[in-house]
Amino acid sequence: MFDSSTVTDLASLTAWFGSYCRSFRGSDLEAQRNFDLKELHTRNVCEAARLIAAGGDERRQMLAQVAGLCHDLGRFPQYREYRTFLDSQSVNHAHLSAQILKQSSLLDFLPKEERDSVYFAVRLHNVFQLPAGLPPATEDLLRLVRDADKLDIWRVFIDYFFAPEGERASAAGLGFPDLPSCSPEVLEAVEAGRMVELATLKSLNDFKLLQLSWVYDINFVTTHKLIKERSLIQQLAATLPDDAVVQGIVTRVHDYLEDRLASESAT
């Protein structure tokens, strides 16, 4: 499918990824803005994965970056073919990313056990709930990539919400209508400390609340610290309606993060 014969380590995989992105370049400015969005996102996820894995085993840190680089490979052919990043209207981008890995030799520089861990981390990074029975190293890598992915998705959408409409990547909003209200079932889920399910969304505001609810699915101390350092909750909250109920939900999420940080610093 793609020429990956020169990939021998993380550095060459990073160089290959640059070539892969360039293979989708064209004269369509709208399409290029969406491809550029995913290239920057991928590089940021790779860096976030490095930060989350830092200070521990160097091999784990390398695998985290490999998985970060590979996690959204499917986004590029997805957008080229369907002109959307909404999986429900196209294909499961994580499965497509894993298919690209399976049909190439990109991960051949890794031992089989590590190769399998990266493959499953890529294939499952977008699931709502982690499946049981994964090998510990695979589950650890999957949780790490999911954290890194969320960190930069928050950045992507904060940039999107504050950007002038003419400068937005057209596929980033996923087609949700920009309605003034929030759905009661979505508000209830966040208030109850549950992640919001994509199928329940009716508006762009619901989608913002879904992103706030991701705080309940963060796995690592470093990720919690980066969420606070980058003021991600506050920035996302600033795009929501100035409504007592909504702002109460924001306070609930903020307090949850502070409680996690306090408990982690005490251990």
C-alpha positions as CSV (number, residue, x, y, z in Angstrom):
1,M,0.0,0.0,0.0
2,F,2.7,2.5,1.0
3,D,6.4,2.3,0.6
4,S,7.9,1.6,4.0
5,S,11.0,-0.3,3.2
6,T,13.4,2.3,4.7
7,V,11.8,2.4,8.2
8,T,14.3,1.0,10.7
9,D,13.7,3.0,13.8
10,L,11.7,6.0,15.3
11,A,13.7,8.6,13.3
12,S,13.1,6.9,10.0
13,L,9.4,6.3,10.9
14,T,9.2,10.1,11.6
15,A,10.8,10.8,8.2
16,W,8.4,8.4,6.5
17,F,5.4,10.1,8.1
18,G,6.5,13.4,6.6
19,S,6.6,11.7,3.2
20,Y,3.3,10.1,3.8
21,C,1.7,13.5,4.5
22,R,3.3,15.0,1.4
23,S,1.7,12.2,-0.7
24,F,-1.7,13.7,0.1
25,R,-0.8,17.3,-0.9
26,G,-2.7,18.9,-3.8
27,S,-4.1,22.2,-5.1
28,D,-7.4,21.9,-3.2
29,L,-6.9,24.5,-0.4
30,E,-9.8,23.2,1.7
31,A,-8.6,19.6,1.6
32,Q,-5.0,20.7,2.3
33,R,-6.1,22.6,5.4
34,N,-7.7,19.4,6.7
35,F,-4.7,17.3,5.9
36,D,-2.4,19.9,7.6
37,L,-4.7,19.7,10.7
38,K,-4.1,16.0,11.0
39,E,-0.4,16.2,10.3
40,L,0.1,18.7,13.1
41,H,-2.2,16.8,15.4
42,T,-0.2,13.6,14.8
43,R,3.1,15.3,15.6
44,N,1.6,16.8,18.7
45,V,0.2,13.5,19.9
46,C,3.7,11.9,19.4
47,E,5.2,14.7,21.5
48,A,2.5,14.4,24.2
49,A,3.1,10.6,24.3
50,R,6.8,11.2,24.9
51,L,6.0,13.6,27.7
52,I,3.6,11.3,29.4
53,A,6.0,8.4,29.1
54,A,9.1,10.4,30.2
55,G,11.1,9.6,33.2
56,G,10.6,5.9,32.9
57,D,11.6,3.1,30.7
58,E,13.2,4.4,27.5
59,R,11.8,1.6,25.4
60,R,8.3,2.4,26.6
61,Q,8.9,6.1,25.7
62,M,9.9,5.1,22.2
63,L,6.9,2.8,21.7
64,A,4.6,5.6,22.9
65,Q,6.0,7.9,20.1
66,V,5.7,5.1,17.5
67,A,2.1,4.6,18.4
68,G,1.4,8.3,18.5
69,L,2.8,8.7,15.0
70,C,0.7,5.8,13.6
71,H,-2.5,6.3,15.5
72,D,-4.2,8.5,12.8
73,L,-2.7,7.3,9.6
74,G,-6.2,6.4,8.4
75,R,-7.4,9.9,8.7
76,F,-5.7,10.9,5.5
77,P,-7.3,8.3,3.1
78,Q,-10.5,8.7,5.1
79,Y,-10.7,12.4,4.2
80,R,-9.5,12.0,0.7
81,E,-12.2,9.5,-0.1
82,Y,-15.1,10.7,2.1
83,R,-14.3,14.4,2.8
84,T,-15.1,13.9,6.4
85,F,-13.5,12.9,9.7
86,L,-16.8,11.6,11.1
87,D,-16.4,7.8,11.3
88,S,-20.1,7.1,11.3
89,Q,-20.4,8.7,7.8
90,S,-17.2,7.0,6.4
91,V,-15.0,4.4,8.0
92,N,-13.5,3.7,11.4
93,H,-10.3,5.7,11.1
94,A,-8.6,3.7,13.9
95,H,-9.3,0.4,12.1
96,L,-8.1,1.9,8.8
97,S,-4.9,3.1,10.6
98,A,-4.3,-0.4,11.9
99,Q,-5.0,-1.9,8.4
100,I,-2.3,0.4,6.9
101,L,0.1,-1.0,9.6
102,K,-0.8,-4.6,8.9
103,Q,-0.5,-4.2,5.1
104,S,2.9,-2.5,5.3
105,S,6.3,-3.2,6.9
106,L,6.3,0.0,9.0
107,L,6.6,-1.8,12.3
108,D,9.0,-4.6,11.2
109,F,11.9,-2.9,13.1
110,L,10.1,-3.9,16.3
111,P,10.0,-7.4,17.9
112,K,6.6,-9.1,17.4
113,E,5.4,-8.5,21.0
114,E,6.0,-4.7,20.7
115,R,4.7,-4.7,17.2
116,D,1.4,-6.2,18.4
117,S,1.2,-3.7,21.2
118,V,1.5,-0.8,18.9
119,Y,-1.0,-2.4,16.4
120,F,-3.7,-2.8,19.1
121,A,-3.0,0.6,20.6
122,V,-3.6,2.1,17.2
123,R,-6.7,0.0,16.4
124,L,-8.4,0.6,19.7
125,H,-7.4,4.2,20.5
126,N,-10.9,5.5,19.7
127,V,-13.0,3.0,21.5
128,F,-15.5,4.2,24.1
129,Q,-14.5,1.6,26.7
130,L,-11.3,-0.5,26.8
131,P,-11.8,-4.2,26.2
132,A,-10.9,-6.6,29.0
133,G,-8.1,-9.1,28.7
134,L,-5.4,-7.0,26.9
135,P,-1.8,-7.8,27.8
136,P,-0.5,-5.4,30.4
137,A,2.0,-3.7,28.1
138,T,-0.6,-3.3,25.4
139,E,-3.1,-1.8,27.8
140,D,-0.6,0.6,29.2
141,L,0.4,1.8,25.7
142,L,-3.2,2.1,24.7
143,R,-4.1,4.2,27.7
144,L,-1.0,6.4,27.1
145,V,-2.0,7.0,23.4
146,R,-5.6,7.8,24.4
147,D,-4.3,10.4,26.9
148,A,-2.0,12.0,24.4
149,D,-4.7,12.0,21.8
150,K,-7.2,13.8,24.0
151,L,-4.6,16.4,25.0
152,D,-4.2,17.5,21.4
153,I,-7.8,17.1,20.4
154,W,-8.7,19.6,23.1
155,R,-6.1,22.0,21.5
156,V,-7.5,21.3,18.0
157,F,-11.0,22.2,19.0
158,I,-10.1,25.2,21.1
159,D,-8.3,26.6,18.1
160,Y,-11.2,25.7,15.9
161,F,-13.8,27.4,18.2
162,F,-11.8,30.6,18.5
163,A,-10.7,30.8,14.8
164,P,-12.5,33.0,12.3
165,E,-14.9,30.9,10.3
166,G,-13.0,31.3,7.1
167,E,-9.8,30.0,8.7
168,R,-11.3,26.8,10.2
169,A,-10.5,23.3,8.9
170,S,-13.9,22.5,7.5
171,A,-14.0,18.9,8.7
172,A,-13.0,19.6,12.3
173,G,-16.5,20.5,13.4
174,L,-17.8,17.1,12.4
175,G,-20.9,18.6,11.0
176,F,-22.8,19.3,14.3
177,P,-25.2,22.3,14.1
178,D,-24.1,25.3,16.1
179,L,-27.3,25.5,18.3
180,P,-27.5,27.7,21.4
181,S,-28.7,24.9,23.8
182,C,-27.2,21.8,25.4
183,S,-29.0,18.5,25.5
184,P,-30.3,17.5,29.0
185,E,-29.0,13.9,28.7
186,V,-25.5,15.2,27.8
187,L,-25.5,17.6,30.8
188,E,-26.7,14.8,33.0
189,A,-23.9,12.5,32.0
190,V,-21.2,15.0,32.7
191,E,-22.8,16.0,36.0
192,A,-22.8,12.3,36.9
193,G,-19.1,11.9,36.2
194,R,-19.7,9.8,33.0
195,M,-18.2,10.1,29.6
196,V,-20.7,11.3,27.0
197,E,-21.5,9.0,24.1
198,L,-21.1,10.4,20.6
199,A,-24.5,9.0,19.6
200,T,-26.3,11.2,22.1
201,L,-25.0,14.5,20.6
202,K,-27.3,16.9,18.9
203,S,-25.3,20.1,18.6
204,L,-21.8,21.6,18.7
205,N,-22.3,22.6,22.3
206,D,-23.0,18.9,23.1
207,F,-19.8,18.0,21.4
208,K,-17.9,20.5,23.6
209,L,-19.5,18.9,26.7
210,L,-18.4,15.5,25.4
211,Q,-14.9,16.8,25.3
212,L,-15.1,18.1,28.8
213,S,-16.3,14.6,29.9
214,W,-13.0,13.1,28.6
215,V,-11.4,14.3,31.8
216,Y,-13.1,11.3,33.5
217,D,-11.1,9.0,31.2
218,I,-7.5,10.3,31.8
219,N,-5.1,7.7,33.0
220,F,-1.7,9.3,33.9
221,V,-0.5,11.9,36.4
222,T,1.4,13.8,33.8
223,T,-1.7,14.1,31.7
224,H,-3.7,15.6,34.5
225,K,-0.8,18.1,35.1
226,L,-0.7,19.1,31.5
227,I,-4.5,19.6,31.4
228,K,-4.1,22.1,34.2
229,E,-0.9,23.7,32.9
230,R,-2.5,24.3,29.5
231,S,-5.8,25.6,31.0
232,L,-7.7,23.3,28.7
233,I,-10.8,23.1,30.7
234,Q,-11.0,26.9,31.1
235,Q,-10.4,27.5,27.4
236,L,-13.0,25.0,26.4
237,A,-15.5,26.2,29.0
238,A,-15.1,29.8,27.5
239,T,-16.8,28.6,24.3
240,L,-19.9,27.2,26.1
241,P,-23.1,29.2,26.9
242,D,-22.9,31.5,29.9
243,D,-25.6,29.6,31.6
244,A,-25.8,28.6,35.3
245,V,-26.4,24.9,34.6
246,V,-23.6,24.7,32.1
247,Q,-21.2,26.6,34.2
248,G,-22.1,24.3,37.2
249,I,-21.1,21.4,35.0
250,V,-17.8,23.1,34.2
251,T,-17.2,23.5,37.9
252,R,-17.9,19.8,38.4
253,V,-15.3,18.9,35.8
254,H,-12.8,21.4,37.2
255,D,-13.2,20.1,40.8
256,Y,-12.8,16.5,39.6
257,L,-9.4,17.4,38.0
258,E,-8.3,19.2,41.1
259,D,-9.3,16.2,43.3
260,R,-7.3,13.9,41.0
261,L,-4.2,16.1,41.2
262,A,-4.5,16.4,44.9
263,S,-4.8,12.6,45.4
264,E,-1.9,11.9,43.0
265,S,0.4,14.4,44.7
266,A,-0.4,12.7,48.1
267,T,0.7,9.3,46.9
